[in-house]
Amino acid sequence: MIYASAAAAFVFFGAGFFIAWRVQSRKIDGLAVALQGTGESGKTVLADEARDWMPATLGSMAEGVIIVDARGRALVVNAALREALGLKNVSEGAYFWEIFRDSEVNEMLETCLRKRRVARKEHSVLLSEKTFEIQVSPVSGDGDLLGAVGVFHDVTRLKELERIRAEFVANVSHELKTPLTSILGYVETLAEGAVEDKENRMKFLAIIDDHAKKLSGLIEDLLLLSSVESGKNALRLESVDVEKILEKVLRYLDFKIREKKIRIEKEIAPAPFFIRVDAALFERVLSNLLDNAVKYSAAGGRVLVRALENASGPVIEILDDGIGISESDLARIFERFYRVDKSRSRESGGAGLGLSIAKHIVESHGGKLEVESALQKGSKFTVRLQYNQ
């Protein structure tokens, strides 16, 4: 947190100036009048700039800042802190315990003023649903306590990324370990003599082959996701007919569709419906979305593929009447390895990368992938592309 520390140091020293200025404001105003009297107007401008510089700077900072005097009265609560914590109608001169509704933040400020000691803490502020790295520092001048400054650096997104990274490492380890364990187990069984067992050796080899293919598919998905995320590989854009890509995907999914007796319906207008995309990558998008629609639909269900044009560009929708997605799951549905129905996904061979891959491919084309769903009411995934891609 070098940046946060640097910001805190800047605010700390700036706050010392600011509090001192508040204490000496009348003297500065008197000096300005005296300078005006001697005709030194340039110095008057400099005095005014010194007075106005710190409030303007604090107002433009991304970090939340509060400056209080020695009695705990707020001199400054900058715009970033007001917005981050939803602080409304905070008047200058209010005591800090009247501003914050979080006992730990108030305790930090109170301790800082009482003991003249710097306090640091990573804390999820009550009622804000945000996590901050907070530093509260005393400000002194000529041996006297002038007040304190608190800097709130929002680390909510960073904590979320840390959580995602930790889950990603754990999930990759699990997904790689599961097929490898099976492969090694059956290889060991064959090596210990089962290779001579004509009745079972082909069965064992088929299981090894199945797990090896799952492992290979997982690695290919990870490489594709990494490639799309990095943007290193240029898109091979061409004008393609949506219905032709759709037919190819449906042929690939034909066995699953027939096995569950899923009814596939298409509404494509105008026809032919051309879009400018990387055909191979966009085929993967439709394949992943349709595979999910079929997988999470009940036997005899219906899946609708709709293609249309609006003012901004082509829109492709895939709707199903399956199990749906809960509101809590919707926020994480596009995360890598995230599964709504973990047991069913693993049974069907899914690693939880399909939607993440689809999302990144669509975004690499300058588009958006959206989802609407509710439990037991089905789901609708919408791909929005842009004409100027």
C-alpha positions in Angstrom: 0.0 0.0 0.0 2.8 2.5 -1.0 0.3 4.7 -2.7 -2.0 4.8 0.3 0.9 5.6 2.6 2.1 8.4 0.3 -1.4 9.8 0.2 -1.7 9.7 4.0 1.7 11.4 4.4 0.7 14.1 2.0 -2.6 14.7 3.8 -0.9 14.6 7.2 1.5 17.4 6.3 -1.1 19.3 4.4 -3.5 19.0 7.3 -0.9 20.5 9.6 -0.8 23.5 7.2 -4.6 23.6 6.9 -5.3 23.5 10.7 -2.6 26.0 11.3 -4.1 28.2 8.6 -7.5 27.9 10.3 -6.0 29.0 13.6 -4.1 31.9 12.0 -6.8 32.8 9.4 -7.4 36.2 10.9 -3.7 37.0 10.9 -3.5 36.1 7.2 -6.5 38.3 6.4 -4.9 41.1 8.3 -1.7 40.6 6.4 -3.6 40.7 3.1 -5.1 44.0 4.1 -1.7 45.4 5.2 -0.1 44.3 1.9 -2.9 45.9 -0.1 -2.2 49.1 1.9 1.4 49.1 0.7 0.4 48.3 -2.9 2.0 44.8 -3.0 -1.0 43.2 -4.7 1.0 40.2 -5.9 1.6 39.1 -2.3 -2.1 39.4 -1.6 -2.8 36.9 -4.4 -0.2 34.5 -2.9 -1.8 34.7 0.5 -5.2 34.0 -1.0 -3.8 31.0 -2.9 -2.1 29.6 0.2 -5.5 29.8 1.9 -7.4 28.2 -0.9 -5.0 25.5 -2.1 -5.5 22.9 0.6 -9.3 22.8 0.6 -9.3 22.5 -3.2 -6.7 19.7 -3.1 -8.6 17.7 -0.5 -11.8 18.1 -2.5 -10.2 16.6 -5.6 -8.6 13.6 -3.8 -9.8 10.0 -4.5 -9.1 9.1 -0.8 -11.6 10.0 1.8 -10.3 12.6 4.3 -11.5 14.0 7.5 -9.6 16.7 9.5 -10.7 17.5 13.0 -9.4 20.0 15.5 -8.1 19.2 19.0 -11.6 19.1 20.4 -12.8 16.6 17.7 -14.8 19.1 15.6 -14.7 18.5 11.9 -12.9 21.1 9.9 -13.0 19.2 6.6 -14.9 16.1 5.4 -14.0 15.9 1.8 -16.3 14.8 -1.1 -14.7 11.4 -1.5 -15.4 10.4 2.1 -19.0 11.8 2.0 -19.7 9.8 -1.1 -18.0 6.6 0.1 -19.8 6.5 3.4 -23.1 8.1 2.3 -22.5 11.1 4.7 -25.2 13.6 4.1 -25.8 17.0 5.7 -22.5 16.9 7.5 -22.0 20.5 8.8 -18.7 22.0 9.5 -18.0 22.0 13.2 -19.8 18.8 13.9 -18.0 16.4 16.3 -16.6 13.3 14.6 -18.8 11.0 16.8 -21.8 12.8 15.3 -20.6 12.0 11.8 -19.6 8.4 12.0 -21.9 5.6 13.0 -19.0 3.1 13.5 -17.6 2.7 17.0 -14.2 1.5 15.7 -13.6 4.6 13.5 -14.6 6.8 16.4 -12.3 5.0 18.8 -9.4 5.4 16.4 -10.0 9.2 16.2 -10.6 9.5 20.0 -7.4 7.5 20.8 -5.4 9.5 18.3 -6.4 12.8 19.9 -6.0 11.6 23.5 -2.7 9.7 23.1 -1.3 11.7 20.1 -0.5 8.4 18.4 -0.8 7.2 14.8 -3.4 4.4 14.3 -3.8 2.2 11.3 -6.4 -0.4 10.6 -8.1 -2.3 7.7 -11.7 -2.1 8.5 -15.1 -2.7 6.9 -17.0 0.4 7.9 -20.5 -0.3 9.4 -23.4 0.2 7.0 -21.1 1.1 4.1 -20.4 -2.5 2.7 -16.9 -1.2 1.9 -13.5 -2.0 3.3 -11.0 0.8 3.9 -7.4 1.0 4.9 -7.7 3.8 7.5 -4.8 5.9 8.9 -5.4 8.4 11.7 -2.6 10.7 12.6 -2.2 13.6 15.1 -1.2 17.0 13.9 0.9 19.2 16.2 2.4 22.6 16.1 4.9 24.2 18.5 4.3 21.3 20.9 0.5 21.8 21.0 -2.0 19.4 19.5 -3.8 21.1 16.7 -6.0 18.1 15.7 -6.0 14.9 13.7 -6.4 13.8 10.1 -8.0 10.5 9.0 -7.3 9.1 5.5 -9.7 6.4 4.2 -8.3 4.4 1.3 -11.0 2.2 -0.3 -9.6 -1.3 -0.8 -12.9 -3.0 -1.4 -12.1 -3.9 -5.0 -8.6 -5.1 -4.0 -10.0 -7.4 -1.3 -12.5 -8.8 -3.8 -9.6 -9.4 -6.3 -7.6 -11.2 -3.5 -10.6 -13.4 -2.8 -11.1 -14.2 -6.4 -7.4 -15.0 -6.8 -7.4 -17.3 -3.8 -10.5 -19.1 -5.0 -9.0 -19.4 -8.5 -5.8 -21.0 -7.2 -7.8 -23.4 -5.0 -10.2 -24.3 -7.9 -7.5 -24.8 -10.4 -5.7 -27.1 -8.0 -8.9 -29.1 -7.3 -9.8 -29.4 -11.0 -6.4 -30.6 -12.0 -6.0 -32.9 -9.0 -9.2 -34.8 -9.5 -8.6 -36.3 -13.0 -4.8 -36.7 -12.3 -5.6 -38.7 -9.2 -7.9 -41.0 -11.2 -5.4 -41.4 -14.0 -2.6 -42.2 -11.6 -4.8 -44.6 -9.7 -5.8 -46.7 -12.7 -2.3 -46.6 -14.2 -1.0 -48.0 -10.9 -3.7 -50.7 -10.9 -2.8 -51.8 -14.4 0.9 -51.8 -13.6 0.3 -54.1 -10.6 -1.1 -56.8 -12.9 -4.5 -55.6 -14.0 -3.1 -55.2 -17.5 -3.4 -59.0 -17.8 -7.1 -58.8 -16.9 -8.7 -58.9 -20.3 -12.1 -58.2 -18.9 -11.3 -55.0 -17.0 -8.2 -53.5 -18.7 -10.1 -51.9 -21.6 -12.6 -50.5 -19.0 -9.7 -49.0 -17.0 -8.1 -47.6 -20.2 -11.4 -46.0 -21.2 -11.6 -44.3 -17.8 -8.0 -43.0 -18.1 -8.8 -41.7 -21.6 -11.9 -40.0 -20.3 -10.1 -38.2 -17.4 -7.2 -37.3 -19.7 -9.6 -35.6 -22.1 -11.2 -33.7 -19.3 -7.7 -32.6 -18.1 -6.8 -31.6 -21.7 -10.1 -29.7 -22.1 -9.5 -27.8 -18.8 -6.0 -26.7 -19.9 -7.3 -25.6 -23.3 -10.0 -23.5 -21.5 -7.5 -21.9 -19.2 -5.2 -21.1 -22.1 -8.1 -19.6 -24.1 -9.3 -17.6 -21.2 -5.8 -16.3 -20.6 -5.3 -15.4 -24.3 -8.7 -13.5 -24.5 -8.1 -11.7 -21.2 -4.6 -10.6 -22.2 -5.8 -9.3 -25.6 -2.4 -10.4 -27.1 -4.0 -12.4 -30.0 -5.7 -10.2 -32.6 -9.3 -10.9 -33.5 -9.8 -12.3 -37.0 -12.9 -10.4 -37.8 -15.2 -11.4 -40.7 -18.8 -11.1 -41.6 -20.6 -14.3 -40.6 -24.2 -15.5 -40.7 -25.5 -16.1 -37.2 -27.7 -19.0 -38.3 -24.8 -20.9 -39.8 -22.8 -20.7 -36.6 -25.9 -21.7 -34.7 -26.4 -24.7 -36.9 -22.9 -25.9 -36.3 -23.2 -25.5 -32.5 -26.5 -27.4 -32.5 -25.0 -30.3 -34.4 -22.3 -30.5 -31.7 -24.9 -30.5 -29.0 -27.3 -32.8 -30.8 -26.9 -35.8 -28.6 -27.6 -33.8 -25.4 -30.6 -32.1 -27.0 -32.1 -35.3 -28.1 -31.3 -37.1 -24.8 -33.3 -34.5 -22.8 -35.9 -34.0 -25.6 -35.2 -30.2 -25.5 -37.2 -28.1 -28.1 -34.9 -25.6 -29.8 -36.7 -22.6 -31.4 -35.1 -19.8 -33.5 -36.3 -16.3 -34.1 -33.8 -14.6 -36.5 -34.7 -11.4 -38.3 -33.6 -10.2 -40.7 -32.4 -13.4 -42.4 -29.6 -13.9 -43.2 -28.4 -12.1 -40.0 -24.7 -11.1 -40.4 -22.4 -10.0 -37.6 -18.8 -9.0 -37.8 -16.9 -11.2 -35.3 -14.1 -13.7 -34.9 -16.1 -16.7 -36.1 -14.2 -19.4 -34.1 -14.4 -17.4 -30.9 -18.0 -16.4 -31.3 -18.9 -20.1 -32.0 -17.4 -20.8 -28.6 -19.7 -18.1 -27.1 -22.9 -19.6 -28.5 -21.7 -23.1 -27.7 -21.1 -22.3 -24.0 -24.4 -20.4 -23.7 -26.5 -23.1 -25.4 -24.7 -25.9 -23.6 -25.7 -24.3 -20.3 -29.3 -23.7 -21.4 -29.7 -27.4 -22.3 -27.8 -28.6 -19.2 -30.0 -26.6 -16.8 -33.3 -27.2 -18.5 -35.6 -30.0 -17.4 -36.4 -32.9 -19.8 -38.8 -31.7 -22.4 -37.9 -28.1 -21.9 -37.6 -25.2 -24.4 -34.7 -23.1 -25.5 -35.2 -20.0 -27.7 -32.5 -18.4 -29.7 -33.4 -14.9 -30.8 -31.4 -12.5 -33.0 -32.4 -9.0 -33.7 -31.0 -5.5 -34.4 -31.4 -2.4 -32.3 -30.1 1.2 -32.7 -26.6 0.4 -31.3 -26.0 -3.0 -32.9 -26.9 -6.7 -33.2 -28.4 -8.5 -30.2 -28.5 -12.2 -29.6 -30.6 -13.7 -26.8 -30.7 -17.2 -25.5 -33.7 -18.0 -23.3 -34.5 -21.2 -21.4 -37.2 -22.3 -19.0 -34.8 -24.2 -16.7 -34.0 -24.0 -13.0 -32.9 -20.4 -13.1 -30.3 -18.6 -11.1 -30.8 -17.0 -7.6 -30.2 -13.3 -7.0 -27.1 -14.1 -4.9 -25.5 -16.2 -7.6 -26.2 -13.7 -10.4 -23.5 -11.3 -9.1 -20.9 -14.0 -9.4 -22.1 -16.0 -12.4 -19.3 -14.8 -14.7 -16.5 -15.6 -12.3 -14.0 -18.3 -13.2 -14.9 -21.7 -11.8 -18.1 -20.4 -10.2 -20.9 -22.9 -10.4 -24.6 -22.3 -9.6 -25.3 -26.0 -9.2 -22.0 -27.5 -8.2 -23.1 -31.1 -8.0 -24.8 -31.1 -11.4 -21.9 -29.2 -13.0 -19.3 -31.7 -11.9 -21.5 -34.7 -12.9 -21.8 -33.2 -16.4 -18.1 -32.5 -16.7 -18.3 -28.7 -16.3 -15.4 -26.8 -14.8 -17.2 -23.5 -14.3 -15.2 -21.7 -17.0 -17.8 -21.5 -19.8 -19.5 -18.3 -18.9 -16.3 -16.5 -18.0 -14.8 -17.4 -21.3 -18.0 -16.3 -23.1 -18.0 -12.9 -21.3 -14.4 -12.2 -22.1 -14.8 -13.1 -25.7 -17.9 -10.8 -26.1 -16.0 -8.0 -24.3 -13.0 -8.4 -26.6 -15.4 -7.6 -29.5 -16.5 -4.4 -27.7 -19.8 -5.9 -26.6 -21.5 -6.9 -23.4 -22.9 -10.2 -22.0 -25.8 -9.8 -19.7 -28.0 -12.1 -17.7 -31.6 -12.0 -16.3 -32.9 -14.9 -14.2 -34.9 -16.0 -11.3 -35.2 -19.4 -9.6 -37.5 -21.8 -11.3 -38.3 -19.2 -14.0 -35.5 -19.8 -16.4 -32.7 -17.5 -17.6 -32.0 -15.1 -20.5 -28.5 -14.4 -21.6 -28.1 -11.4 -23.9 -25.1 -10.7 -26.2 -25.0 -7.0 -27.3 -22.6 -6.1 -30.0 -21.7 -2.7 -31.5 -21.9 -1.7 -35.2 -18.6 0.1 -35.1 -16.5 -2.8 -33.8 
